[in-house]
Amino acid sequence: MLRSILSMFTIATIIGLALPVHAGLKSNAFVTVDKTNLVASGAVGSARNSADSKQYIRCYIHHITGWAGPMAYCEAVDSNGIVLGCRTTDPNKISVLYAMTDYSYIYFQADANGDCTELVIDNRSFFPPMIP
């Protein structure tokens, strides 16, 4: 009896170890640039880990000496090399950028003057982190 229980336990253990383990939703959001609507978006990790050597998306905050406050700039380049960027000194928009991480999805919209009219930082577990 003990031998039969041990055999079943051994078989169950082997089967349990042999099954692949998958956890959580995983998704890529490669960089897209729409020059007609002046919109760009993409996940930082997806761009970094992409197979092409062109696409990237970034936002940064620059503290300029002599200015009243910081300036932010966002830029995206898709896999075809299409570029879109925008800038802002709006403190409310700049504050959004402090939420960026390796898992961030960035969305921005520009106007015809190159000013950011909308900035979104979306952090989700299913976006990949950047791989060095």
N, C-alpha and C positions, 0 to 999 in steps of 0.2 A: 504494500500500500504506500509506504513512504517513498519507495522507488518510483512509483507511478506519479505521485505528487511532484517529486523532484523533476521528473521527466517533463511533465506539463509546464512546470515553472521555467525550466530551461528553454523549452520551445517558445513559450510566451515571451521570454526575455529576448531571444534571438529575433523573433518576429518584430518585437517592439523596437529593437535597435536597427533593423533593416529598413523600416519605413522612413521615407524622407520627412523632414520636419519643415513646415512652412508656417510662418507667423506674420500676420499683418498684411495689409494692402500695400503694394509698392507701385509707384507710378512715376513716369518721367514727364517733364514739361519742358521740352526744348524751346529755345528762343524763337519767337515770332516777331516780326516787325511789319507793321502795316503803315506804309508811307502815305496812303490816301487818307486814313483816319488819324494819323499821327499817334499810333498806339504801339506799344511794345510790351512783351511779357515773356516770362520764362523762369524756371527754377535754377538757382545758382548751381546746385549739385548736378543737375541734368546737363547744363551747359558745360561745366567743367569736365564731366565724364563722357561727353559726346565723342563720337568717332572722328568728326571733322576738326580742323584746327582753326576755324574761323569764329564760331559763335561764342559769345559771352554776354553777360548782363551784369551790371554793377550800379551801385549808387554809393556816393561818398559825401561826406560833410567836410567842408573846408572852412576853417576859421581864418579869415583874412584880417591881417593887422590894419587897424584904422577904420574898419567897417563897424557898423553898429551891432551886427550879429553875424552868424555863420551863413554860408551859402551851400546848397546841396546841388549835386549834379548826378543825373542818372543817364546811362548809356546802354544801348543794346545793339548787338550785331548778330544777325541770323546766319545760318549755314551758307547762304548765298553771298554774304558780305554786305548786305543791306544794313545801313546804320541809322539809328535814331537816338537823339539825346534831348534832354531838357534840363533846365536849371530852376532853382527857386531860392528865395530868401524868406519865404513864409515860415514862421516858427512852428505853426501847426503841421505843415507838411514835413518839415525837417524832423520834428519829434517822432513821426512815424518810422523814420529810417533807423532809429536807435533799436528797433525790434529785430533787425536783420540778424540771421544766423546762417550756418552752413546749409540749413534745410529750407531757406526762404524761397518763396515764389515772389517775384517782383512784377508789378504791373504799373506802367505809367502812361500818361497821355500828355501830349504837348500841344501848344497852340502854334500858330504860324510864326510867332516871334521866338520860339524855342523855350518858352516858359512852361513849367510843369503845371498842368491844370488838375491832375489827379495822380496820387501816389498811393500804392497799396503794397503792403508787405504781409504775406500770408505764410505762416509757419505751420507746416503739417508733417506728421510723422511719415507719411507715405512718399514724400519727396526724398531723393537720395542725398546723402551728405557729399561734400566734395572729397574726392580721393586724390591725395597728393601725387 
